[in-house]
Amino acid sequence: MNWIAWIFVGVQFILLFVLFRIVIRLVLFILFFHESLPYAPSNWVPQRAIARLPVLDGRKKIVDLGSGTGELLLAIGKRHRAAELVGVEHNRALNFFARARFFFWRKKGRPTIITGDMFAYSLQNVDAVVGYWIQVVMPQLLEKFAKELRPGAVVICHTFPLPDHPAFSKQEINIPYSKKQIWIYTKCSL
Ligand SMILES: C[S@@+](CC[C@H](N)C(=O)[O-])C[C@H]1O[C@@H](n2cnc3c(N)ncnc32)[C@H](O)[C@@H]1O
């Protein structure tokens, strides 16, 4: 086979891989759309923007509440190798894909995927919580954050902001060259 044929095979292989990813995402999205907080992976723009936030530097434990197939964790994990990363997701099928995603990562630095209810996961020793949430779950989440997070801990989300709360200071960031936004909530000292 000459080099043009190799390039042709390579391009076909990449296209097939991209198509496979799109189909898998679409099937999972359709299957789990009925939930109050449905599966919808974060777009790569906010994923990367969140991962690059200086406020995450040096954080020891970062938790994605409702981690889906681990897209957001992946972006964060690539930049914050020293942090302990945890994904909490109640859907076993999505957890299967998330664990497969991290299967070849070295044990040290590999995100831990926990099957469980994000509202039941204790945030006592967590430095940063990230997530992609919608309005229906936000009041309950906010109450949990206010009760369990220690001063200085941050909550970071994108696309939809959390309601204001006196226990948190809020910072809004417009992602350059995009219409998307990120919000950082820092737990205030008592
Ligand atoms: C919008 S997706 C976000 C996925 C991922 N964080 C990301 O940014 O790509 C929300 C996820 O939360 C999960 N979820 C909804 N309610 C949950 C609960 N009570 N406990 C754990 N996970 C939950 C859904 O199954 C879904 O995968």
The ligand as a MOL file (V3000), in Angstrom:
LIG
                    3D

  0  0  0     0  0            999 V3000
M  V30 BEGIN CTAB
M  V30 COUNTS 27 29 0 0 0
M  V30 BEGIN ATOM
M  V30 1 C -25.8770 16.9390 32.9150 0
M  V30 2 S -25.0800 15.4000 33.3050 0 CHG=1
M  V30 3 C -23.4290 15.9530 33.6440 0
M  V30 4 C -22.3730 14.8990 33.3820 0
M  V30 5 C -20.9310 15.3390 33.6900 0
M  V30 6 N -20.8150 15.9890 34.9650 0
M  V30 7 C -20.4080 16.2750 32.6240 0
M  V30 8 O -20.2990 17.4700 32.9060 0
M  V30 9 O -20.1250 15.8110 31.5140 0 CHG=-1
M  V30 10 C -25.7660 15.1270 34.9290 0
M  V30 11 C -25.5310 13.7290 35.4690 0
M  V30 12 O -26.0170 13.6640 36.8080 0
M  V30 13 C -26.5280 12.3590 37.0280 0
M  V30 14 N -27.4290 12.4240 38.1890 0
M  V30 15 C -28.6790 12.9530 38.2330 0
M  V30 16 N -29.1840 12.8490 39.4690 0
M  V30 17 C -28.2320 12.2390 40.2230 0
M  V30 18 C -28.1560 11.8500 41.5880 0
M  V30 19 N -29.1670 12.0870 42.4370 0
M  V30 20 N -27.0350 11.2470 42.0220 0
M  V30 21 C -25.9970 10.9960 41.1780 0
M  V30 22 N -26.0050 11.3430 39.8700 0
M  V30 23 C -27.1070 11.9600 39.4010 0
M  V30 24 C -27.2070 12.0000 35.7170 0
M  V30 25 O -27.3350 10.6020 35.5850 0
M  V30 26 C -26.2480 12.6320 34.7020 0
M  V30 27 O -25.3090 11.7030 34.2550 0
M  V30 END ATOM
M  V30 BEGIN BOND
M  V30 1 1 1 2
M  V30 2 1 2 3
M  V30 3 1 2 10
M  V30 4 1 3 4
M  V30 5 1 4 5
M  V30 6 1 5 6
M  V30 7 1 5 7
M  V30 8 2 7 8
M  V30 9 1 7 9
M  V30 10 1 10 11
M  V30 11 1 11 12
M  V30 12 1 11 26
M  V30 13 1 12 13
M  V30 14 1 13 14
M  V30 15 1 13 24
M  V30 16 1 14 15
M  V30 17 1 14 23
M  V30 18 2 15 16
M  V30 19 1 16 17
M  V30 20 1 17 18
M  V30 21 2 17 23
M  V30 22 1 18 19
M  V30 23 2 18 20
M  V30 24 1 20 21
M  V30 25 2 21 22
M  V30 26 1 22 23
M  V30 27 1 24 25
M  V30 28 1 24 26
M  V30 29 1 26 27
M  V30 END BOND
M  V30 END CTAB
M  END
